[in-house]
Amino acid sequence: MAEGKLKALVVDDDPLVLELVERSISRYGFEVITTRAALGVANLLRTEQPDIVLLDVNIPALSGDRILGVVRQFAGPDTLFILYSSMDESKLRELVRASGADGYIPKGVTGPELALKLSGLHHKRMANRPTPAARVESVLQRDVAAPQSQSTTAQVSMASR
């Protein structure tokens, strides 16, 4: 993230949508990278390390939900994948569940509302992630608990003989 800005990668086959989204959210402090090519997304994830990836669902060559399945491994653990489509919202919600996306935004949402939704999703993700100290504590608890349960098992086995 450059200078406190959220970095968004927008993937859509329609250049007008890309331009509209870029203008809409860059005005509200986002650094925006756009691409029409589904095949270059993995490289962009590696090199640009975006905070958010906004994926069009209706790309003819490779739909956004399928792109997600291929490229998620190249993204950082805190990268959000958001499906962006004009399809019926109930179908879009089901696609989010099926694909493992982090959420969706209907294509009718633009300007400040789009920026607000993206920021809100990112803020929610960051607020819910464990702190480094909590992760270390969790690992320590797991590692400390494991030997105790093994020694208890050994004592029980010895006592039953």
N, C-alpha and C positions, 0 to 999 in steps of 0.2 A: 504494500500500500504506500503510495507516494504522498508524502507530506500530509498525512491524515485523510487523504482522499480514498474512497472506495474505488477499486478497479473492477470494471465490468467488461466481460467479453460477450458480445452480442452476435449470435449466429442466426442468419436468416438469408434465404435465397432472393428476397425482394430488396433491391437497393433503396427503394423509397422508404421502406420500413426501417432499414438500417440507418438511413439519414435522419428520419424522424426520431427514433429512439436515441441516437447519438446526441442530437440537438437537445432533446427533452431532458435527458439526465445529466449531460455535461454542464448544463446551465445550473444545476443544483449540486455541483461539486464532485461529480463522478469523473474518473479518468476512463475513457471508453475506447475499446478496441473492437472493430467490427470485421466480420468475415462472411462471405457468401459461400465459401467452400467448406463443406462438411469434412472433407478429408484432411484439412490442415489444422483442425481443432486440437488434436493431441500435441502438436508442436507448439501451438500458441499457449496451451496450458503450461507446458514446460518452460517456455521462455518468458511469458508475461506474468505468470502466477496471479491470475485474477482472483478477486474475492468472491465474485458472482459470475455465473455463466447463464445467460438468458438464451434459451434454445427454442427456435421455432419448431413446432411439431410437424408442420406440413412441408418439409423440404423434400422435393421429389427424389433426389439421389439417395439420401439417407436421412430419415426423419429424426427429429430431435431426441425422441425417447431412445432410438437405436444408437445415436451418437453417444448419448449418456452411457449406455452399457459398454461401449468400446473405450471411452476416454476417461472415465472416472478415476481409473488407476493412475493417471498422469497428473491429477490435481492434488493440491494440498489437502490435508484433513479438514480444514475449515472452509473450503470452497463450497459455495452453495450452487446447486444446479436447479434452475427455475425454468419450467416449461412455459412457453409464451405462444398462445394460439387464439384463434377466433372460433374454435370449435365449441360445442355445447359444454358448459361448465361441468355437468355431471360426468360426461365422457372424459373431460380433462382431469377431473379428480381421480377417476379410475386409472387413467394413464399414469398419473403421478404415483399412485400406489404400485402399479405393475412395474414401472420402470425404476423405482427407487429415487425419483427426483425429490428435491427438498420442498417443492411447492410449485404453484402455477400462478400466472397472472394473465387475465384475458387481454387480447390485443387492443381492445377498445380503451384500455387504461394508458394514458400518456401524460407527459408534462410532470407537474409537481406530484400528482397522485402516483405515477410510476416510480419516481425517485423516492417518494415516501415509503411505498410498499417495499422496494428493494432495500432501502436503509433499515426498515423495520425488521425484515427477515434476517438481515445480516446481524443486527443488534441482538435479536432473539437468539440466534445461533451462538454468538460470542458470550452472551450472558449465561447460557446453559452448558457451556463446555467446562469441564473440570479445570481448575487452576493447576499449574505445574506441581505445587505442593500437595494438592489433593491426589494427583496421579501417583506421586511418589509414595504417599501414605497408603494408597490402595495397594500398590505393588508390595510394600513392606508388610502390610497386614496379610496379604495372600501368602507371601513367602514365609512369614513367621508362623502362620496357622498351619501350613502344610506339614512341617516336621513334627509338630505336636500331635497331629492326628495320626501320623505314621507310628510314633512311639506309643500312643494309646493302643493302636491295633496290635503292636508287638506285645505289650503287656497283657492284653486280653488273651492272645494266643498262648502265651506262656502259662497263664493262670488256668486255662482249660485243660492242660495236660495232666 
